[in-house]
């Protein structure tokens, strides 16, 4: 059976090992979220333009 110190050492080694992967995942996720937000902003602008054109027609 492992001691709490051995368990903690194992967890710390695991966290150190996955840190670069976590950073890469965070970077890609942040880029994806920024990209989605930019697309939403773009679409909202077009929706507002279409609403204005509809108001002119009615």
N, C-alpha and C positions, 0 to 999 in steps of 0.2 A: 504494500500500500504506500502511496506517495504522501509525503508530508505537505502541509500547507506551503512551506517554503519552496518545495519542488514544484508544486502546482503554480505558484506565483512566478517562479523562474520560467516555467514553460509558457505561461501566458505572456509574459514580457518578451520572450524570444519570438513568439508567434506575432505579436504586435509589431515588433521591430522588423520582422520578415515581410509583413504585408503592407507596411507603411508606403513604399513606392507605388504599389498597386492602388492603395486607397487614394493617394494624391492624384494618380492618373485618372481614376474614376471620377474624382471630384472635379478635375479640370474639364473632362469631357462633359460631365453633367452640367457644369456651369455654362460651358459653351452652348450646349443644347438648349438650356433654359433661356439664355440671352437670344439665341436664334429664334426660338418660339415667340418670345416677347416682341422682337423686332417684327416678325411676321404678323402678329396680332395688331401691333401699332399700324402697320401698313394697311391691313384689311380694315381697321376701324376708320382710317382716313378715306378709303374708298366707299365704305358704307355711308359715311357722312355725306360724301359727294353724291352718291346715288339718292339718298334721302332728299337732298336739296333739289336735285333734278326732278324727282317725283313731285315734290311740293310745287315746283314751277308748272308741271303738267296739269296738276289738279287745281 
